[in-house]
Amino acid sequence: MINSSSLRRQIPLRLKTIVYLVACLLIVGCSVSKVEPWERQYLARPEMAWDPDNNTAAYRSHVYFSKEASTGGATTGAGGCGCN
């Protein structure tokens, strides 16, 4: 005979498992998309670049690293104190 307290614990566990699996399937299903060759022309437009304007990107990088007092930016591990 099934105990009523064990039945109460099993239903939420099963429900949580089902909800978790459905959520994982939705996340994985939405994240996988193949870019077809004829769609790549849209991704290669200058507006789609991370930094479409090189001068503005260089200026923003200079201002950011000046405020952070770091040398070399994100590519080197040096600080602005000159202790290394």
PELINSUL-V588131 format. One record per pair of residues at least 12 apart in sequence whose C-alpha atoms are under 6 Angstrom apart, sorted by the first residue. I is the first residue (numbers start at 0). J is the second residue. Records with the same first field share a line. If there is no record, write none. Layout:
I = J + J
//
This chain:
none
//
